[in-house]
Amino acid sequence: MALMNDVQIEVKNGCLWTLMPRFIDSENQEQIQDSIEHKLDNSIDRVVMDLQNVVSISSFAIGLIMRIRGILEKKNCSLYFINVSDSCYEQLETVNLHKILPVLD
């Protein structure tokens, strides 16, 4: 099992499931992006970001989300969020990301 600061990634049924770490910052954002990109292949059509561990959506997290979204759009993949806390959802609302990226219950 990975530490709380690591991203956990697994492929299930054509979907890339990513369990995001507590904090996304300048120290780990590039590693997270590289890890996700490394797992993407032509069989993947969806990426799910599980935010159950995420404490706060920082500007680094927003930048990472937008970069991942751009990468996925080029591959015709969809991006979804699950297990989003109320405070993280409010932060997504503040920057209108909830309008362009689906948040699933």
N, C-alpha and C positions, 0 to 999 in steps of 0.2 A: 504494500500500500504506500502511496506517495505521501510526502509531508504536506501539511496544509498550505505551504508556499509553492507547491508544485502543481502543474496542471496534469490531470489524468485524462487520457484520451483512449477511446476504444471504438472500434467499428462494429456496428450492429445493424443488420438488415439494410445495407446500403446507406446507412446514416452514421456520421461521425459524431459521437457523444463526447463532449468535453466538460469535465468537472473543473471549474475554474478555481483558482486559489483565493484565499481571503483578501489579498491585496494585489492589485495590478499597478505596478509602478515602473520607474525608469530602470530598475534593476532586473525585472523579469519580463517586461512586455515583449522584447525581441525574442526571447527564448520561447514564450508562449506562441507567438506567431510562427516561428520556425517549426515548432512541434506540430502545430495544426497543418501547416503547409506540407510538411514531410509525410503526413498520413493521408493527404488528399490524393485520390486517383480517380480514374474515369468511372469507377463503380459507385462513387459517392455522389448523391444528389441532394443531400441535406446535411446541415451541421446544426447540432443542438448545443447551446452553451448553457450548462447547468450552473446557476449562480447561487446555489444553496450556501456556499461558504463565503461568498463575497460580502464584505462589510460595507463598502462604499464604492460608488462609481466615480472614479477620479478622472481628470482630464487625460491621464495616460490610458485608462480603460476605454474611454470614448474614442481616443485615437486608434487604439488597437481594434476595437469593434468596427470602426469605419474602414480600416485597412483590410481586415478580414472580409468584410462585406464586399469591398471592391474586388478582392481576389476571387471570392465565390461567384460574384456576378459574371465574371469572365468565363467561369466554368459552368455556368447555368445551374448553380447550386443555390439552395435557399438557406437562410440563417434564422434560427428560432431561439428564444430564451425560455427556460423553465426555472421553477423554484426561485422566483424573484421576490425578495422581501419588499415590504411596503416602502421602506426608505429608499431602496435601490430603484423601485418603480418610479417614485417621485423624482429621483435624479434623472432617470430616462425621460420622464415627462418634461422636465425643465429644459432639456435640449431637443425636445420633440422626436427623440429616437423611437418612442413607443408608437409613433405614427407610421414609421417606415420598416420597423422590425417587429415581427409578431412575438408577443409574450403569451405563452401558453400556461394554462392553469395546471 
